[in-house]
């Protein structure tokens, strides 16, 4: 069995699907990987693109195109379908419409034709279906990379993933794609930035439609960047020219429609439950969701999922200014990140926490500055940058160990690659996971050398197993348990 890594949250289609609008007809997943509208189009960062990212945090290159995933020897990816939100765009910015268009295009790496489409379309649900169809166009079609024949297949269960692993050979390999959705606006909510527009019957019928897709989503990130009439969202945008568009609904609770949406998603009467991913939800809406799990769903096996997140080192939502760890100064205190009490909830529910490989989320400004290098040294860069990741792992492990839990089984990788992220420098694409792995093992070993006797006996495992768990084992076990 491959033990490369499993990514719980990434966007392989965002850039090529966005580029497809430049072609006639649009929305086509090109059969030739040399075309920019092919999901196999390989476009790793060149020297100039890396420098632009360091200076401006713009990620124009692809990170999880399926060719890069194949080269990384990765055979399971949890992909996120995302109807791009219209409210990134403004009618005018600094007096000119093209300013917001340029900002979004630079950040997302799509195309002006896609930006025009975003301005003019009036259905997130249609956009969702178009992206799903984009994947289906090349589902199970062959692509030859360095003499090896690859296919990707959308899957419905862990049994299919296991079968793909068992039938793959050295010359013919299958990459399993587990579909998910980011943002419940996908069901046709939140189209108007200033007014509620959702029709309850339409929204619930759209959920039924998605539940009857050939490849039903495993989970859905309920909130995203803008108000969706379902639940409040956390602040995620810092660009001043766009930030105001996020204000409506910020930090609010789950709505009446939202509770009905959650019930519809979690309804398992036909064996078609779609789990909830709590990333991007506001503190208030997360709190209400936890209460719902403790009451209405108290007798059901529903794990708490964070597909791509980071810790903030703070004690709890109600004690958001208190911290019990000296590592806290290295984390971002933002409430889009997660509190210690929430990490405990996730672990006790047998949930999963995907670590987002985005410098803006996993580390404080001070920590990022101290991780920089000013002369070329790949080893030193990986050693410094692996520290940003290791601190997150260490904090979660120490928290769980202190609370009498097995401390190495909750955290995994949810990179958010290709999802408008500012990647950890040096960890540019899926291919670089293998490059940073030995440095993570080194950090784990250093930690164990100094602290192993402080851990409970069951938590005294090897450094290599710790990192294998983070990169592969934990996500694999979670899929095995809940992706049925």
Secondary structure, 3 states (H helix, E strand, C coil): CCCCCCEEEECCHHHHHHHHHHCCCCCCCCCCCCCCCCCCCCCCCCHHHHHHHHHHCCCCCCCCCHHHHHHCCCCEEEEEECCCCHHHCCCCECCEHHHHHHHHHHHHCCCHHHHHHHHHCCCHHHHHHHHHHHHHHCCCCCEEECCEEEEEEEECCHHHHHHHHHHCCCCEEEEEEEEEEECHHHHCCCCCCCCCCCCHHHHHHHHHHHHCCCCCCCEEECCCCCCCCCCCECCCCCCHHHHHHHCCCECCCCCHHHHHHHHHHHCCCCCCCCEEECCCECHHHHHHHHHHHHCCCCCCCCCCEEEEECECCECCCCCCCCECCHHHHHCCCCCCCECHHHHHHHHHCCCEEEECCEHHHHCCHHHHHHHCCCCCCHHHHHHHHHHHHHHHHHHHHHHHHHCCCCCCCCEEECCCECCCCCECCCCCCHHHHHHHHHHHHHHHHHHHHHHHHHCCHHHCCCHHHHHHHHHHHHHHHHHHHHCC
